[in-house]
Amino acid sequence: MRITFVPDSRMERGGKYSNNFKIKDMGQRKILFDADSVKELARSFGCTERAVRYALNGRGSELALRIRKRAIDIGLREKGEEKVTVLN
């Protein structure tokens, strides 16, 4: 399966531009990742590493939602879930 970007005229207005195509900002929290997990997700979904990074940063399409779900399933976490205890 390959990721395909939809030209501007076929996608709703208000997305962000990337190479004359709109990438929809889904408004989700970023998922923390490393290079190895990005390569693994790109290989398993048959898309580019750039598309995986966009998905993990909360931008993309239906494929991005599937990538995010798989990333959480393999152990990656969303940014902001860490609990911090301040000791005085």
Secondary structure, DSSP 4 states (H G I P E B T S, - for coil): ----PPBGGGS-TT-EEETTEEE-B--PPPB---HHHHHHHHHHHTS-HHHHHHHHTTBS-HHHHHHHHHHHHTT--BTT--------
